């Protein structure tokens, strides 16, 4: 190995040059005419890789890459035959990634990048082929042809302050990011589609071929090392073909340096997985075994002409990668996470929640029908069980309590909110919380899925070190989010009270309206306990992490505002300063404060909690404020213009009698 040191240093100089060169466009290749077998897709879905510091199934990586680039969990496209008959296809993430690996030329023609403004097409001089909707998809081929113009525009727009950019400028920057994200992905396996022709008879004899590929060099690494040793450290007498092969090797080593880890580390105690280029470098330096088998299998998968040969080679790669991973391959965790995303229990819960909501609404028309009441309650409990099982699986996969990031809060608060409303319905069976519970559950799960797509990041990725504490995640974060859930449930009940009054479904003095206020009051008391305890525990965590109990961080201020608002509301109720209407309005305002503490502080760009920013989330937060203010304003106007029957009757009693005649 010592004799190879200088030649390998020479190769590394080629690596630096290769890393600074733009990735070449993959040319040639065949198109897939048959569908991938489901067995192959399922087997490849469970291949273990490492991305962003976390080991995960290949299917999960493919899904979030497709989310990030395409904005959807699946890819739909259509193909026209000679008679202009259109056949539609839909690819799941793993199928799409297999096409990127094995059929890059075909994958480059998929409608992938969403363009929502015709000005983007005009700026890039891309022809709009009959856009019918308010958006259109373009292919990587189209983006590649406009690559120079796209790079120039993105460079110019990047230097403009974000708030000063136009819509077209923002869309062009987003397209530039998506194109480069796809380019990084296809470069991971792109090296297998390149080869180096050699005319030197000695090299042909050493490699057994006239064209050298990654698989060829990996399987003949000993011969390649012998050639390097023979030429000496400076390689002055090396032939042009050998130098070309050396440059190709150096390019492969650095080609996917920014990619995800495909092979488990071989050094004891190492945690970072190797990219294809890094693993190839280890093979050149002398490593043998299953890594060589995996590289040669991938070479056959990308080079084979028939899809059956490709599938056979892909399955061989899977077996070799698992063998190379050894103890790093956690079969239980990989199968569990693959099952989690395939089953998608929280998504299934949406449909059952909506079904329970419809039955709950029907119970308003037939209030004496106990069968419908129990049906709605039972289906809601079933859906809550699905959601709870989903949260449990997430905890088992990540090894953390149920809340690690903003996405988790949607699911957790949905579960707590539904449970609170169902318990409220059991205590006071007025069929109001019965319908509100599944509605809240379905709404928050849908928000979670929208956030997942807009954020386009793996929701199970590791936490930053300062937050990676199971004890505080299980205490402060969980407790404060239970408080959030209770405050939001109180705000929803307050809105229901306003709707019932405005629509004259119930008078404020009637039993249903009074029951709603009592529900709102009870939930507020429950939420105050968790809000206060959670805020105090947050201070303890801050003292443990940052050395101070309180620092007036926006997140801390938001939590304090919730506590003070609820304490003031309960005090005003005790003293009689507010009646029913004042109580529900105040509860609605606290709901807005909760949204501020829950999400808005993460959008401010200041403080220790300025994470999770996205334009879509910012719009959603302001939409929530607008809707809630709409409820409060409409309710206030209704009270001012249409007094309650009790006030009207009291007003009539104070009027003097009208004299007869």
Phi, psi and omega in degrees: 000329181296326180292343181268356189299309182293316176301322180290325174298324178294321178297323181294331175294325174294326179301314181300320179292319182293324181294332182272353179273144175295149181294130179290151177287132179288128181245156177077198180096163181252167178257150179279128180251352178235155179284150173296139176294141182299325179298318179295317180299315181293321179293316180290332179299333183265007174296135185268129176227172177236129180218132180055038175082008182229136174280135185207162175292152178299328180296324179290316177300316180297319182297315183282333172293319179292320173306310186296318186273317190258335181084009179221162178277343178229170180237122179249137177207169181225153181231134178258139176268191184297333180266017181063017175282129186262127176248128184262143180229155174222128180251134171278166188306317182294320177299317179299316181293324176297325175293320178299323181284311190261333181230062185298328180293321177288317180299330180290346180260003178286142175289101194244317189262121184278127178246119185255006180217126181297337178297332177293316178297319179295318182295327182264002179057044176257130183287135178267109184274076173066055179295123183257331181258187178274013175209165179212153177254139174245161183267169175294326176303313180295317180294324180294319179295329178264017188299317182296316180293320179297317179298317181296315181293317180298320179297320180290318184285334181296330181279355177272136178301140189304316183291346180263353181285147175279171179299318180296319180297319178296318181293323179293319177297319179295319177297319179300317179296317181295317180297318180290328176295319177293321181297320178297322181292312182289337176291337180305319183245004183295332182298335180288348182262005178246154178212164180240120176285139179232136179253346181294123183298322180295319178293320178298322178290322181292319184264347178071023182199165177263352177229126184264131177238177177300316180296322179298312182293320180297319181281345178239036183298324180297317178296321179295318177298320179297322178296319180294318180297319183295326182279346178087171185301320185269349177053040182290328182266010183292143178287165179298322180294319180294320177297323178295319178295319179297318178294322177298317178299315180296321178296319179297319183299321183258001188292324184240036183300334181261018182268185181273162181280128182255330183240139179295151180293148181263337181283144179292130180087350179286145181242341183274126181283162185262138169286174179299318179296318180293320178294322178297322178297319179297322179295318179298325181280352175129355180288139180231184176104218189292334179296320177298317179299319180294318180294316180292327177294318177297322178298318179293323181295323181276337185263338184296151181274318183271150181291330178295319177294322178296315181296319179298318180291323179297318179293326174295321175298317179302312181297319181291322180292322177294318178295322179291328180290327179060235182289345178290336182279111180262096185301317183298313183293319180295314179294323180294316181290322176300316178295321182302311183285331178287318181286320178048062185297324180293327177291319177297327181296330180304313184295320179290324176298316180295322177297316178296323179297317180297317178295320178299322177293322179296327180297339176294329181279331179233073188298340183269358183277104181287332181298314179295322179299312180292327178296313179296317180296315182295318180292322177298319179294321177299312179295322177297323176296320177298315180295319180294322177295322176300314179295323179295318178298319178299319179296318180293324181289315185272339184074020181233161172301172193293347183239118178233337183208181183296325179299316181299328183296327178301308183293318182293314180294326175299314181296314180294318180298316179297316180298317179299315182291322178294320176296320178298320179294324177295320181288315180233086184287083179250005178068009178274305177294336179300318179276327182292325184300303180293330178297314179297317180299311180296318183297313183290326177293321177296320175299321179299317181291322177296318178295321180299317180291315183293325180281328174054039178229149179300121184283357178248011180299153183299152176280160171292157190302320185291338180261348187279074180222110182299325182296311183285330174296323182281345183249286184298306186296316180295316182296314183293328179285332170296320175298318176302313183300315181295318179296321179290322177297319177298320179295321178294317177297323177297319178295323177297319178300316180296317180297317181296324180286314182296320181274001179059035175283335178203139176280150181304333181270355181283165183299314181301318180295316178297323179295322178298318180296319178295320176300312181300320179295313181297318180294323178297317177299316179299314182294325181299320180301312183286328179294317180293310181298317180296321179294318178296316178296327176297321176295321177296318177297318179298321178294323180288325185269318188243359175080015174213143183285322184217133181227013181056037172290148181307322179293320177295318179298320179297316178297319179295322179298322178297312181300311182296321179297317180290322178297315180296321180296313180294323178295317179296326178290318179299318185276352180082012179292330177236143174261203185299311183295315179299324180294314183289325177296316179298318178297323177295321178294320177297326175299320177293320177297323178296318177298321177300312181290326184288311188237320192296323182297335178286346181264355188283336180079010178227163177084180183276356182241030181272063178235167177078021182287139170201147181297322180296320180292321178299317178297319180296320180296314180292329175295321178298315177301316183297314181296315181295318177297326177299316177301313184294320181293315179298317179297319180294315179299319180297320179295320181289323184268333183230087182297157180293157180303325180295316179293321179296318179295320179295321178296322180293325181291334182275349180284143178290148181295145179278124182296142180294146178074000000 
